[in-house]
Amino acid sequence: MLDLHRLHLLREFEARGTVAATAEALGYTPSAVSQQLAVLERETGATLLVKAGRGVRLTDAGRLLAGHAATLLAAAEEAEADLARRSGTVAGTVRIAAFQTAMLRLVLPAVAALAAAHPEVRVEVEEAEVEEALGALRRGRVDVLLADEYDGLPRARHPDLSRETLLREQVRLFLPAAHPLARVRRRPSLAALGDAPWAAALPGTGHHALVLSACRAAGFEPDLRHHSNDLLILLELVRTTGAITLLPDLVGPARGPSVVARTPAEGPLHREVHALTRTTGAARPALAAVRRALQDAAAGALPAG
């Protein structure tokens, strides 16, 4: 009989590529991961790993079993969800990954509400960028991933994941209050900010792509001097360094008199925040309770109008 826990380790190793990375992702020591994979080899009677330089890699048999592992783990999750739904008990562990602003404005209020309404649901949260956490969701290490998508920059759709929109918000231009364009009544044009210093998230993220695409559409390549995936840091960079950036409403209003948030003259930009879950196990009552709590948090996250 194949052990599901060890199959999970094998699948994680397939995705991570090294024993050390697998151990770090799952909170084990490298020796523990190696021992469990060796036990799996004995259980199957097949050579799953071979030495490759200083590490190991999967054999053809190892890759074959890793493919079956995905199917077996999904079936086990579906069976657990069916049993939980049949019992009607709202209990168990749900793991949420979210980017920073969604963590602050949506996840934390949802966790607080769940603690009162469903104390037997254990919620575990971790801050992570969408690009980093998507694989963890698909492999079962995370149950819910809060992701974002900016206008004109669609993310890939995955048939094994369900997507539920939580909110749609406007993205605004943030300027230092002392900037000449912040003082005029008309909407400031991005095209007039071609010589200004800009701030954005790190390359490879949706926010970085948004800033680049918006500026390029306005006819210039932005002078990206500052980078942070923490959007609150980007807001502080506007206040303290005079940089320009684009930020969604979920970040909150401009803080203090030194920063101004305006809709650009080129037209409004938007961001959608949605919850991603695996299609398997979607009927689990604890997961359904978490999704409802996130919906409730989203309904009150933005100012009216």
Buried (B, 14 or more C-beta within 10 A) or exposed (E): EBEBEBBBBBBBBBBBBBBEBBBBBBEBEBEBBBEBBEEBBEEBEBEBBEEEEEEBBBBEBBEEBBEEBBEBBBEBBBEBBEEBBEEEEBBBEBBBBBBBBBBBBBBBBBBEBBEEEBEEBBBEBBBBBBBBBBBBBBBBBBBBBBBBBBBEBEBEEBEEBBBEEBBBBBBBBBBBBEBEBBEEEEBBBBBBBBEBBBBBBEEEBBBBBBBBBBBEEBEBEBBBEBBBBEBBBBBBBBBEEBBBBBBBBBBBEBEEEBBBBBBBBBEEBBBBBBBBBBEBBBBBBBBBBBBBBBBBBBEEBBEEE
